[in-house]
């Protein structure tokens, strides 16, 4: 499957979040969450449905296909791990970490991402070791 645009990745991530919360996603809720017009959402949904990543028909609940869910989980994992890296390793505040992770999740290479995860795990284990040695 070809790489999705940043915009389509944002849509699929938002659909996934809404499906987790509500069992389905709705055009209005997606538009509100992403701060875009409903027409933009509809256009993106048609593209995602064409790519067989979502189940979508006008005025029907929106859900993810298996492939769509796999992509969404991958994007969400990157978002969470990048946020963790920025907070735990670089000392960024929560808001800044989340905002930066949202931008970077779309462009970071798998190799760089995996190295960031390893570094985060290392820093956290070192920190835990130092704290436990204090007691």
N, C-alpha and C positions, 0 to 999 in steps of 0.2 A: 504494500500500500504506500502511495506517495505521502510525503510529509504534509500535514495540515498547516494552513496559515496560522499565524498567531491568533487572529480573530476567531477562526473556527475552533482552535484549541480552547480559547476562553469560553466559547459556547458549550462545547462538550463537557468541560469541567463544571460549568454552572448547571447544566442539565443533570450531571451526575450528583452534584451536591443536593439539588432539589429532589431527585429520585430517592436519595438516601433519607432525606427528611420527610418527604410526603408520599413516596411511592410512585410519583410521576412529576413531570415538569409542565408548566403552562407558559404560553407565550408572554402574557402580561408579567408574570413573575420573573422570567428571564430578562425581559426588557428593563424592568425596574432594577434588578440586581446588576446588570451590566451598563445601566444608564444609556440605553439606546432606544430608538423608536421600534415599535412593534413590526413595522415593515422590514426593518433590518433583521430582526429576529426571524421573521418568516423566510426571508431570502436565505439566511444561514441554515435554517432547518431544512429547506428544500435541498440544499447542497449536501448536508450531512445525511439526509435520507437517501439521496442519489448514490452516495458512497456506501450505503448500507451500514451506517454507524448508529442511526436512530430509527425508531418506529415513529412515523409522523404522518398524520392526515389532518387537514384543517378542522379545528374545533374538537379535536380528540386529544386525550392525554399523550404526552411525549415520554417515551422511554428509550433506553439504550439497547442496542443489539449486543450480543456477546463481544464482538470486535470493538464496538463503541465503548463498552464498559472497560475492556482491557486498556484501551488508549486513555480513557479518563482516569483510571487508577494509576497509570504510569505518570500522567501529568500531575495528579494530586500528590503522589509520592515525591516527585521532584520538588513540588511546592513546599511540602512539609520539611523535607531534608535540607533544602536550601535555607529555609527560614531558621531551622535549627542551627545550621552552620553559621549564619550571620549573628545569631544571638549567643550561642555557646562558645564559638571560636573567636569571633570578631567583636563580641560585646555590644552588638547593635540592640537598640530598643525593639520591642515587639512590633510596633507599627512600621518602623523603617524596615525591619527584617521581612515582614509580610509583603510590603509594597515592592521591595527589591526582588524578592523571590518570585513574585508574580511576573515581573519583567524578564527575569533570567531563565525561568523554567522553560521558556520557548527556544532559547538560543544556546544554552550550555550543551556542550558535546557530552556523550555518554562517558567518555574517558575522564574528562574533567569532573563531571558530576560524581562518578564513582570514587575518584581521588578525594573529593571534598567530603564525601560520606565517610571514607576511611579516616581522614584527618579529624573529623568531628568525633568519631568513635574513639580514636586515640586520645584526644584532648579530654573527653569526658571520663575515660578510664583512668587517665593520669590524675585528674582532679579528684576522682573518687578515692584513688589510692592515697593521695596526699591527705585528704580529709579523714580517712579511716586511720591513718598513722598518727593523727593528732589526738585520738582518743584511746 
